[in-house]
Amino acid sequence: VRFNPRNVRAHNGLGIAYAETGNVEGAIASWKRVVELEPSRFDSLFNLATAMAAHSPEEAIPYLERFVREAPPEQYRDAIAEALELIQQIQDQ
């Protein structure tokens, strides 16, 4: 990331490493950068949205909705269903 700040794979990997070590803020920041650089990175968008749902639910809704709207259903059917469920849970709170 330091050597090539536009490297999407590096930012995504950093997000995963942060998430696995409990650094939710770092993971969120890394995945935000991924989806800024490459909006069609749906795995990263889903990771971002679900991390935000646990950390700051109201801010997660636009990312969850975007994932539901843009992710290819044939590839992300289960994740889309999970995102829809998270949206409903957040709205019911």
DSSP file (Angstrom, degrees, kcal/mol; ACC not computed):
  #  RESIDUE AA STRUCTURE BP1 BP2  ACC     N-H-->O    O-->H-N    N-H-->O    O-->H-N    TCO  KAPPA ALPHA  PHI   PSI    X-CA   Y-CA   Z-CA
    1    1 A V              0   0    0      0, 0.0     6,-0.1     0, 0.0    10,-0.1   0.000 360.0 360.0 360.0 -41.3    0.0    0.0    0.0
    2    2 A R        +     0   0    0      1,-0.2     0, 0.0     2,-0.1     0, 0.0   0.885 360.0  42.8 -66.6 -37.6    2.8    2.4    0.8
    3    3 A F  S    S+     0   0    0      1,-0.3    -1,-0.2     2,-0.1     0, 0.0   0.801 133.1  17.9 -80.5 -29.2    4.7    1.6   -2.4
    4    4 A N    >   -     0   0    0      3,-0.1     3,-2.3     1,-0.1    -1,-0.3  -0.708  64.2-174.9-143.3  88.3    1.6    1.7   -4.6
    5    5 A P  T 3  S+     0   0    0      0, 0.0    -3,-0.1     0, 0.0    -1,-0.1   0.585  85.6  58.2 -63.3  -8.8   -1.4    3.5   -3.0
    6    6 A R  T 3  S+     0   0    0     31,-0.0     2,-1.0    -5,-0.0     3,-0.1   0.315  72.9 119.5-101.0   7.6   -3.6    2.5   -6.0
    7    7 A N    <>  -     0   0    0     -3,-2.3     4,-2.0     1,-0.2     5,-0.2  -0.636  44.3-169.7 -78.9 103.4   -3.0   -1.2   -5.6
    8    8 A V  H  > S+     0   0    0     -2,-1.0     4,-2.6     1,-0.2     5,-0.2   0.884  83.4  53.8 -62.7 -42.2   -6.5   -2.6   -5.0
    9    9 A R  H  > S+     0   0    0      1,-0.2     4,-2.6     2,-0.2    -1,-0.2   0.885 108.1  50.6 -62.7 -38.4   -5.3   -6.1   -4.0
   10   10 A A  H  > S+     0   0    0      2,-0.2     4,-2.3     1,-0.2    -1,-0.2   0.926 111.6  47.0 -65.8 -44.5   -2.9   -4.6   -1.4
   11   11 A H  H  X S+     0   0    0     -4,-2.0     4,-2.3     2,-0.2    -2,-0.2   0.906 113.2  49.4 -63.4 -41.3   -5.7   -2.5    0.2
   12   12 A N  H  X S+     0   0    0     -4,-2.6     4,-2.2     2,-0.2    -2,-0.2   0.933 111.6  48.3 -63.9 -45.7   -8.1   -5.5    0.2
   13   13 A G  H  X S+     0   0    0     -4,-2.6     4,-2.5     1,-0.2    -1,-0.2   0.882 110.6  51.6 -61.8 -38.7   -5.5   -7.8    1.8
   14   14 A L  H  X S+     0   0    0     -4,-2.3     4,-2.9     2,-0.2    -1,-0.2   0.901 107.8  52.7 -64.3 -40.6   -4.8   -5.1    4.4
   15   15 A G  H  X S+     0   0    0     -4,-2.3     4,-2.5     2,-0.2    -2,-0.2   0.911 110.1  47.8 -60.1 -43.1   -8.5   -4.9    5.1
   16   16 A I  H  X S+     0   0    0     -4,-2.2     4,-2.6     2,-0.2    -2,-0.2   0.927 112.0  49.4 -63.8 -44.9   -8.7   -8.7    5.6
   17   17 A A  H  X S+     0   0    0     -4,-2.5     4,-1.3     1,-0.2     6,-0.2   0.923 111.9  48.6 -61.9 -44.2   -5.6   -8.6    7.9
   18   18 A Y  H  <>S+     0   0    0     -4,-2.9     5,-2.6     1,-0.2     3,-0.5   0.933 112.0  49.1 -59.8 -45.8   -7.1   -5.7   10.0
   19   19 A A  H ><5S+     0   0    0     -4,-2.5     3,-1.3     1,-0.2    -2,-0.2   0.909 109.1  52.0 -62.1 -42.1  -10.4   -7.6   10.3
   20   20 A E  H 3<5S+     0   0    0     -4,-2.6    -1,-0.2     1,-0.3    -2,-0.2   0.748 111.7  47.0 -68.2 -22.6   -8.7  -10.8   11.4
   21   21 A T  T 3<5S-     0   0    0     -4,-1.3    -1,-0.3    -3,-0.5    -2,-0.2   0.336 120.5-105.9-100.8   6.5   -6.8   -8.9   14.1
   22   22 A G  T < 5S+     0   0    0     -3,-1.3     2,-1.5    -4,-0.3     3,-0.2   0.555  76.9 134.6  85.8   7.8   -9.9   -7.1   15.3
   23   23 A N     >< +     0   0    0     -5,-2.6     4,-2.3    -6,-0.2    -1,-0.2  -0.639  21.8 168.1 -90.8  80.8   -9.0   -3.7   13.9
   24   24 A V  H  > S+     0   0    0     -2,-1.5     4,-2.9     1,-0.2     5,-0.2   0.892  73.1  53.7 -63.6 -41.6  -12.5   -2.9   12.5
   25   25 A E  H  > S+     0   0    0      1,-0.2     4,-2.4    -3,-0.2    -1,-0.2   0.915 110.5  47.2 -60.9 -42.8  -11.7    0.8   11.8
   26   26 A G  H  > S+     0   0    0      2,-0.2     4,-2.4     1,-0.2    -1,-0.2   0.904 112.4  49.8 -64.5 -41.3   -8.6   -0.2    9.8
   27   27 A A  H  X S+     0   0    0     -4,-2.3     4,-2.7     2,-0.2     5,-0.2   0.934 111.3  48.9 -62.1 -46.3  -10.5   -2.8    7.8
   28   28 A I  H  X S+     0   0    0     -4,-2.9     4,-2.4     1,-0.2    -2,-0.2   0.929 111.7  48.7 -60.1 -46.3  -13.3   -0.4    7.0
   29   29 A A  H  X S+     0   0    0     -4,-2.4     4,-1.8    -5,-0.2    -1,-0.2   0.908 112.9  48.3 -61.4 -42.0  -10.8    2.3    5.9
   30   30 A S  H  X S+     0   0    0     -4,-2.4     4,-1.9     1,-0.2    -2,-0.2   0.931 113.4  45.7 -65.4 -45.6   -9.0   -0.2    3.7
   31   31 A W  H  X S+     0   0    0     -4,-2.7     4,-2.3     1,-0.2    -1,-0.2   0.825 108.4  57.1 -70.3 -30.2  -12.2   -1.6    2.1
   32   32 A K  H  X S+     0   0    0     -4,-2.4     4,-1.7    -5,-0.2    -1,-0.2   0.925 107.4  49.3 -61.6 -42.4  -13.5    1.9    1.5
   33   33 A R  H  X S+     0   0    0     -4,-1.8     4,-2.4    -5,-0.2    -2,-0.2   0.900 108.2  54.0 -63.8 -40.1  -10.3    2.6   -0.5
   34   34 A V  H  X S+     0   0    0     -4,-1.9     4,-3.0     1,-0.2    -2,-0.2   0.952 110.6  44.7 -58.5 -50.6  -10.8   -0.6   -2.5
   35   35 A V  H  < S+     0   0    0     -4,-2.3    -1,-0.2     1,-0.2    -2,-0.2   0.754 111.5  54.1 -72.7 -21.2  -14.3    0.4   -3.6
   36   36 A E  H  < S+     0   0    0     -4,-1.7    -1,-0.2    -5,-0.2    -2,-0.2   0.913 116.0  38.8 -69.2 -43.4  -13.2    3.9   -4.3
   37   37 A L  H  < S+     0   0    0     -4,-2.4    -2,-0.2     1,-0.3    -3,-0.2   0.853 136.5  15.6 -75.6 -35.9  -10.5    2.6   -6.6
   38   38 A E    ><  -     0   0    0     -4,-3.0     3,-2.0    -5,-0.2    -1,-0.3  -0.727  65.1-173.0-143.0  87.3  -12.5   -0.3   -8.1
   39   39 A P  T 3  S+     0   0    0      0, 0.0    -4,-0.1     0, 0.0    -1,-0.1   0.694  82.0  63.4 -58.0 -21.6  -16.3    0.0   -7.6
   40   40 A S  T 3   +     0   0    0      1,-0.1     2,-1.8     2,-0.0     3,-0.2   0.312  66.9 111.1 -90.1  11.3  -16.9   -3.4   -9.0
   41   41 A R    <>  +     0   0    0     -3,-2.0     4,-2.1     1,-0.2     3,-0.1  -0.615  43.0 173.4 -80.6  82.2  -15.0   -5.2   -6.3
   42   42 A F  H  >  +     0   0    0     -2,-1.8     4,-2.5     1,-0.2    -1,-0.2   0.786  69.7  58.2 -70.7 -29.1  -18.1   -6.8   -4.8
   43   43 A D  H  > S+     0   0    0      2,-0.2     4,-2.4     1,-0.2    -1,-0.2   0.936 111.2  43.3 -63.2 -44.1  -16.3   -9.0   -2.3
   44   44 A S  H  > S+     0   0    0      2,-0.2     4,-2.8     1,-0.2    -2,-0.2   0.886 112.3  53.0 -67.9 -38.7  -14.7   -5.9   -0.8
   45   45 A L  H  X S+     0   0    0     -4,-2.1     4,-2.7     2,-0.2    -2,-0.2   0.913 110.8  47.2 -62.3 -42.2  -17.9   -4.0   -0.9
   46   46 A F  H  X S+     0   0    0     -4,-2.5     4,-2.7     2,-0.2     5,-0.3   0.925 112.4  49.4 -64.8 -44.6  -19.7   -6.8    0.9
   47   47 A N  H  X S+     0   0    0     -4,-2.4     4,-2.3     2,-0.2     5,-0.2   0.922 113.1  47.7 -59.8 -44.0  -16.9   -7.0    3.5
   48   48 A L  H  X S+     0   0    0     -4,-2.8     4,-2.6     2,-0.2     5,-0.2   0.946 113.0  47.8 -60.0 -50.2  -17.0   -3.2    4.0
   49   49 A A  H  X S+     0   0    0     -4,-2.7     4,-2.1     1,-0.2    -2,-0.2   0.898 114.1  45.1 -62.2 -42.7  -20.8   -3.2    4.3
   50   50 A T  H  X S+     0   0    0     -4,-2.7     4,-1.4     2,-0.2    -1,-0.2   0.874 112.9  50.5 -73.2 -35.4  -20.9   -6.0    6.8
   51   51 A A  H  X S+     0   0    0     -4,-2.3     4,-1.4    -5,-0.3    -2,-0.2   0.920 112.9  47.1 -64.7 -42.1  -18.1   -4.6    8.9
   52   52 A M  H  X S+     0   0    0     -4,-2.6     4,-3.5     1,-0.2     8,-0.3   0.871 105.0  60.3 -66.3 -36.2  -19.8   -1.3    9.0
   53   53 A A  H  < S+     0   0    0     -4,-2.1    -1,-0.2     1,-0.2    -2,-0.2   0.865 110.9  41.1 -60.1 -35.4  -23.1   -2.9    9.9
   54   54 A A  H  < S+     0   0    0     -4,-1.4    -1,-0.2    -3,-0.2    -2,-0.2   0.774 126.9  33.2 -80.4 -26.9  -21.5   -4.3   13.1
   55   55 A H  H  < S+     0   0    0     -4,-1.4    -2,-0.2     1,-0.2    -3,-0.2   0.868 139.9   2.8 -99.5 -46.1  -19.6   -1.1   13.8
   56   56 A S    >X  -     0   0    0     -4,-3.5     4,-1.0    -5,-0.2     3,-0.9  -0.635  68.7-174.3-145.3  79.8  -21.8    1.8   12.6
   57   57 A P  H >> S+     0   0    0      0, 0.0     4,-0.9     0, 0.0     3,-0.8   0.816  79.0  53.3 -52.2 -45.1  -25.1    0.4   11.3
   58   58 A E  H >4 S+     0   0    0      1,-0.3     3,-0.5     2,-0.2    -5,-0.1   0.878 108.9  50.4 -62.2 -36.4  -26.7    3.5    9.9
   59   59 A E  H <4 S+     0   0    0     -3,-0.9     4,-0.5     1,-0.2    -1,-0.3   0.707 103.7  62.3 -72.9 -18.8  -23.6    4.3    7.8
   60   60 A A  H <X S+     0   0    0     -4,-1.0     4,-2.7    -3,-0.8     3,-0.5   0.769  81.3  81.5 -76.8 -26.2  -23.7    0.8    6.5
   61   61 A I  H <X S+     0   0    0     -4,-0.9     4,-3.1    -3,-0.5     5,-0.3   0.879  89.5  49.5 -54.4 -47.6  -27.1    1.0    4.8
   62   62 A P  H  > S+     0   0    0      0, 0.0     4,-2.2     0, 0.0    -1,-0.2   0.891 114.3  46.6 -60.6 -36.1  -25.9    2.8    1.6
   63   63 A Y  H  > S+     0   0    0     -3,-0.5     4,-2.3    -4,-0.5    -2,-0.2   0.905 113.5  48.0 -71.1 -41.0  -23.1    0.3    1.1
   64   64 A L  H  X S+     0   0    0     -4,-2.7     4,-2.5     2,-0.2     5,-0.2   0.930 113.5  47.8 -62.4 -45.5  -25.5   -2.7    1.8
   65   65 A E  H  X S+     0   0    0     -4,-3.1     4,-2.5    -5,-0.2    -2,-0.2   0.895 110.9  51.1 -63.7 -40.1  -28.0   -1.2   -0.7
   66   66 A R  H  X S+     0   0    0     -4,-2.2     4,-2.7    -5,-0.3     5,-0.4   0.917 109.8  50.3 -63.2 -42.2  -25.4   -0.6   -3.3
   67   67 A F  H  X S+     0   0    0     -4,-2.3     4,-2.4     1,-0.2    -2,-0.2   0.936 112.2  47.0 -60.7 -46.6  -24.2   -4.2   -2.9
   68   68 A V  H  < S+     0   0    0     -4,-2.5    -1,-0.2     1,-0.2    -2,-0.2   0.901 117.2  44.1 -60.8 -41.5  -27.7   -5.5   -3.3
   69   69 A R  H  < S+     0   0    0     -4,-2.5    -2,-0.2    -5,-0.2    -1,-0.2   0.851 125.8  26.9 -73.3 -36.5  -28.3   -3.3   -6.3
   70   70 A E  H  < S+     0   0    0     -4,-2.7    -3,-0.2    -5,-0.2    -2,-0.2   0.734  90.2  98.8-106.7 -25.7  -25.0   -3.9   -8.2
   71   71 A A  S  < S-     0   0    0     -4,-2.4   -30,-0.0    -5,-0.4     5,-0.0  -0.410  83.7-105.1 -69.2 138.7  -23.6   -7.3   -7.3
   72   72 A P    >>  -     0   0    0      0, 0.0     4,-2.2     0, 0.0     3,-1.2  -0.482  26.1-147.2 -65.1 119.4  -24.4  -10.0   -9.9
   73   73 A P  H 3> S+     0   0    0      0, 0.0     4,-0.8     0, 0.0     7,-0.1   0.825  94.0  60.0 -60.1 -33.8  -27.1  -12.2   -8.4
   74   74 A E  H 34 S+     0   0    0      1,-0.2     3,-0.0     2,-0.2    -3,-0.0   0.794 116.7  32.8 -66.5 -25.6  -25.9  -15.4  -10.0
   75   75 A Q  H <4 S+     0   0    0     -3,-1.2    -1,-0.2     1,-0.1     3,-0.1   0.731 130.0  32.8 -98.3 -27.5  -22.5  -15.0   -8.2
   76   76 A Y  H  X S+     0   0    0     -4,-2.2     4,-3.0     1,-0.1     5,-0.3  -0.003  71.2 129.6-123.8  27.9  -23.6  -13.3   -4.9
   77   77 A R  H  X S+     0   0    0     -4,-0.8     4,-2.1     1,-0.2     5,-0.1   0.907  80.0  42.1 -52.2 -51.0  -27.1  -14.8   -4.2
   78   78 A D  H  > S+     0   0    0      1,-0.2     4,-2.2     2,-0.2    -1,-0.2   0.902 115.9  49.0 -66.5 -41.3  -26.4  -15.8   -0.6
   79   79 A A  H  > S+     0   0    0      2,-0.2     4,-2.6     1,-0.2    -1,-0.2   0.871 109.8  52.4 -66.6 -36.6  -24.5  -12.6    0.2
   80   80 A I  H  X S+     0   0    0     -4,-3.0     4,-2.6     2,-0.2    -1,-0.2   0.923 109.1  49.9 -63.9 -43.5  -27.3  -10.5   -1.3
   81   81 A A  H  X S+     0   0    0     -4,-2.1     4,-2.0    -5,-0.3    -2,-0.2   0.908 111.6  48.8 -61.0 -41.3  -29.8  -12.3    0.9
   82   82 A E  H  X S+     0   0    0     -4,-2.2     4,-2.4     2,-0.2    -2,-0.2   0.905 110.6  50.6 -64.2 -41.8  -27.5  -11.6    3.9
   83   83 A A  H  X S+     0   0    0     -4,-2.6     4,-2.5     2,-0.2    -2,-0.2   0.911 109.5  50.3 -63.5 -42.7  -27.2   -7.9    3.0
   84   84 A L  H  X S+     0   0    0     -4,-2.6     4,-2.1     1,-0.2    -1,-0.2   0.899 110.5  50.3 -61.7 -40.1  -31.0   -7.6    2.7
   85   85 A E  H  X S+     0   0    0     -4,-2.0     4,-2.5     2,-0.2    -2,-0.2   0.901 109.8  50.1 -65.1 -41.1  -31.4   -9.2    6.1
   86   86 A L  H  X S+     0   0    0     -4,-2.4     4,-2.6     2,-0.2     5,-0.2   0.906 108.6  52.7 -64.0 -41.6  -28.9   -6.8    7.6
   87   87 A I  H  X S+     0   0    0     -4,-2.5     4,-2.5     1,-0.2    -2,-0.2   0.939 110.9  47.2 -57.5 -47.2  -30.7   -3.8    6.1
   88   88 A Q  H  X S+     0   0    0     -4,-2.1     4,-1.9     1,-0.2    -2,-0.2   0.916 111.5  50.3 -62.8 -44.1  -33.9   -5.0    7.6
   89   89 A Q  H  X S+     0   0    0     -4,-2.5     4,-0.7     2,-0.2    -1,-0.2   0.911 111.9  47.7 -60.6 -43.2  -32.3   -5.6   11.0
   90   90 A I  H >< S+     0   0    0     -4,-2.6     3,-0.9     1,-0.2    -2,-0.2   0.921 112.6  48.5 -64.6 -43.6  -30.8   -2.1   11.0
   91   91 A Q  H 3< S+     0   0    0     -4,-2.5    -1,-0.2     1,-0.2    -2,-0.2   0.801 107.9  55.8 -68.2 -28.1  -34.0   -0.5   10.0
   92   92 A D  H 3<        0   0    0     -4,-1.9    -1,-0.2     1,-0.2    -2,-0.2   0.631 360.0 360.0 -78.5 -13.7  -35.9   -2.4   12.7
   93   93 A Q    <<        0   0    0     -3,-0.9    -1,-0.2    -4,-0.7    -2,-0.1   0.497 360.0 360.0 -72.5 360.0  -33.7   -1.1   15.4
